[in-house]
Amino acid sequence: MESKDLSDLLKILKIPRADWDYVLIGDGSATSWGSGLAAGWGCLEIENGTYNRVVHYGGANRGTNVLSELMAYLYPMWEICERDSRRTDHMGFSRVHIITDAENLKNYWNNTYKRKKLKSAWSAVECLSRLGFIIQFHWIPRDSVDANRLCHDLANSARKVLKLPQHISQAVSRRGVESEYDVTPS
């Protein structure tokens, strides 16, 4: 599916030029809550009209793959919401096309799959819809476009930065205690 530019990708996905305010191309990477491994995500935001691009990335010390895939889009939409609300007195509507390599994410959003897990994360997406986001998910094969490869690399880089056991032990030792269990809440 290698596209030469954004207009090619929009044609392939049947997204009319006048039918979007933002395109978000992203990726997430994680294992599972109990794995002890970090989660990471990355997203390229493209605004229609100006074609300004913003790179978003982040991570958490643990999480699931579906959550990290979802965070790749939640975080940019939260920022878009704040940015747009500062431009006007009210939040208008924003047509957001999410381009993901996680087919299950698209299927969860379209209710093809039942959302049994991560209901709180999905409720955040639904809340954004109630605030005026018109969200459409589109699936592309993994690493099929450069932007997706960039976001895949960002997600994996965020995970590497968050290899926390050594950071936790360093933070704990700076407190002069043996473990996080010796740190008092007060």
N, C-alpha and C positions, 0 to 999 in steps of 0.2 A: 504494500500500500504506500510505498515511499512517495510523498508528495513533494513537489518542487517548492511550493510556498503556501502561505495561509489560504489564499483563494482556491488553490487546488484541493486542499484538505476540506474546506467548507463545501466545495462542489461534491467531493466524494461522499461526505456525510449528509448531503442534501440540506445544508443550512443556508437559506437565502441571505444575501449580504445585508438586507434591511431587517432581518429577523433576529438580530443579536446586539446586545450592548457589551457583553464580555464573553470571551472564550477563555476557559480555564483548562489547561492541559497539565495533568499531574501524575504523580505516582506515590505510592506508599510502600513501606517495607517494614515487616515485623514478623515475629514468630507466634508467640502466645503469651498470655498474662504470666503464666508460671515458668516461662523459659529462663527468666533472669536476663534476657537480652533486650536491648533498647529497640525502640520503634522510631522510624524517621519518615519524613514526607517532603515532597518538593512540588512546586506548581509554577507554571508560567501563565501569568494573567495577561491577556491582550484586550485592550479597550477599542471598541469600534469607533471609527471616525478619526481618532488621533493615532491609532495603532500603537499607542504607548504600551510598553511591556514592563511588567513588574515581576521579579522573581521572588517567590515565597518559599521558605523552607523552615523546618523545625523538627523537633523530636521530643520524645518522652523516655523516661528510664525503663518503661515497659509498656506493652500494649499488644493488640492483635493486629493481624494484617488488614482485616476489614476496617478497623478503627483508623489505622495509619493511612489507608487509601482514602477514607472519608475526610480525615484531617487535612489532606492535601487540598481539599476544596472548601472545607468549613472556614479555615483560617483566612484565606483570601476573601471569601464572601463576607466575613465579619469586618474586614478592613474596608471592602467596597461599601458596605452598609454605613460605616462611620464616615467615610469620605463623602459619600453622596448626601448623607444627612447634614453635613457641614455646608454643602453647596446650596441647599434649600432649607426652608423651614420644616419640611416634612420629607419622609422617605417616599419617593415615587416608586415606580416599578423598574426593575432591571431584568432584562432577558439574559440569562446566563446559560451558556451551553458548556457542559462539562464533558471533556473528552478524556476517557479513562481506558486503561488496558485491563481493568478489573471488571470482567463481564458480570460477575456476581453483583457488583455495586449497581450497575445499570439495572439488573434484574430485580434487586431489592427495591430500588426507587420506583420502578414500573410495576411493582407488586407482582411480578412473575414469581419471585421467591418470597416466602413469608419471613418477616423480620422477627426472628426469635431472640436474637441477641443484640446488644448495643442499642436498646430502645431509647436510651437517653441521648445517644449521639444522633440517631435518626430524628428524634424530636427536635433537635437543634436545626436540622435541615428543614423540617416542617415549619418551625418557627420563622425561619428566613422566608419561606414561601408566604406565610401570613403577613410578613412585613413588606411584601411587594416583590420578592424575587420570583421570577418565572424560570424554573430550572428544568433543563432537559439534559439527560445523560446520553452520551454516545460512546459506543465501544469501538476501540481499535486494537489490533493485535499488538502485543508487547514489542517495544523497541521498533515500531514500524515508522515512526516519524522522529526527526531530530529532537523536537521539544520533549517528547516522551522519554527519549534516552537521557536528555539533560536532567529531567526530573527524577528519573531512576537513579542517576548518579548522585543527585542532591540528597535523595532519601537515604541511600546507603552511606553517604558521607556523614549525614546527621547521626545515623546509628553508631558509626565509628567514634565520633566525638563523644557520644554519651555512654561509652563503656564505663559504667559508673562504679563498680566495686572499688576500684582504686581511688576514685574521687570521694566516695563515701568514707573510706578509711582515712584519707587525708583530711577531710573536713572534721571527722570525729577526733582524730589525733590532735588537731589544732585546738580542740576544746579541752584537751588534757584528760580524756576519758578513754576507756578501752573499746567501747562499742556504742552504737546508737541507742542501746538499751540503758546506758548509763547517763544519757542526756535527760535532764529533768524538763518537764513541760513549762515550768515557771521561769 
